[in-house]
Amino acid sequence: MNVSTDKSKERIGAMFDSIAHSYDRLNHSLSLGIDRLWRRKVTRMAKHLKARRVLDIATGTGDMAIALARLGCTEQIVGGDFSENMLAIARTKAARLDCGRKITFCREDALELSLEDDSFDMTTVAFGARNFADLKRGLEQMRRVTRSGGSVAVLELTIPHNPAIRLLYRLYLHGLLPVIGRLTSKDKCAYDYLPASVEQFPQRERFTEIMSQAGWRNCRYESLTFGIATLYTAEK
Ligand SMILES: C[S@@+](CC[C@H](N)C(=O)[O-])C[C@H]1O[C@@H](n2cnc3c(N)ncnc32)[C@H](O)[C@@H]1O
């Protein structure tokens, strides 16, 4: 099957608008809840850095922003995304969990951030960078709004190194996941796009090279859960 990996704002925005209603349920069940542990890595980092102002771009339904808002050290979180339906769910959830005061959810395109230079201690993106039409530009924009000495954390899905685990993971990613995704979300394309976008996305060393080209320094990565996900970090 030929799966389109067109990453135009219109296509990606419409795709997430269409699956927003089922995103949280599917996300947590398809990852067996492990996505929470991966996000916790980022919140630990924010706590260690005592980050007060954080931008979570491609925030979606706001799980990363909400986890950051619950830290004692943070004072203000901006959660940006270009899907209005994802943002609507994020706002409702943050209000329900009583952390709405710390977070501002707003419409933002990661490739053209309207935010001021040097205005955040830390910028984060969880499972969103894979959708950027221009990854280097997205990382440059995140760097622009991060203060000098501030940090970035990028969580992204990756293909495991170990051949046996890689085989099992690919069976899941290309076989089971699109079927469950299609049945639950009723969207025909989104869960075919997901495995294709993971396969085609720059991983590990290649990703850190692009981070460096975008101006970040001390670019590192850490494999999580057999390399199914990777945490990339760097400093400005
Ligand atoms: C897979 S979801 C991840 C959401 C959330 N960060 C999480 O961890 O569950 C990807 C999100 O990225 C957003 N997105 C993709 N490209 C974007 C861009 N260029 N600017 C802003 N948001 C973007 C989509 O609208 C979607 O909400």
The ligand as an ORCA input file, in Angstrom:
! r2SCAN-3c Opt
* xyz 0 1
  C       1.259     12.408     17.980
  S       0.582     13.930     18.553
  C       1.494     14.148     20.034
  C       0.761     14.975     21.042
  C       1.392     15.084     22.430
  N       2.632     15.817     22.391
  C       1.574     13.742     23.105
  O       2.656     13.506     23.615
  O       0.620     12.975     23.157
  C       1.320     15.088     17.479
  C       0.785     16.503     17.617
  O       1.671     17.355     16.897
  C       0.907     18.402     16.335
  N       1.737     19.006     15.290
  C       2.331     18.397     14.259
  N       3.060     19.270     13.535
  C       2.936     20.463     14.155
  C       3.450     21.769     13.912
  N       4.226     22.018     12.851
  N       3.121     22.755     14.747
  C       2.304     22.525     15.809
  N       1.776     21.328     16.095
  C       2.096     20.305     15.280
  C      -0.352     17.697     15.856
  O      -1.411     18.590     15.634
  C      -0.587     16.731     17.016
  O      -1.433     17.293     17.990
*
